[in-house]
Amino acid sequence: MLQYNILRYPASTVDAGRYWHCDSRSFKSYHLLDVYAAWVGDNYRITARVDNLADEDYVSWADVFYLGQTDPSFIYANQVMMGAPRNYSVTMQWQF
């Protein structure tokens, strides 16, 4: 049996704190394509997935002045975290 899900978005975010945002930097928008497939039998399950199938380069997080620092020469100023590259995974489960 081949099982597949289309347009599944299992995500949640929890955040607290005080943040200030400005428009001094901008980054292009991006779209990611993740693919998932599962083969399920009576006593086994095999899954395969590829995250970021197109191997898109993107910025997942940026902070112009980290932790409220206002000096651009501060060692952690202007941090940018690049998003994960293409990833592959396969899992196998057996029940006995």
Secondary structure, DSSP 8 states (H G I E B T S, - for coil): -EE--SS---------S-----SS----------EEEEEE-SSEEEEEEEESTT----EEEEESSGGG---TTSTTSSEEEE----EEEEEEEE--
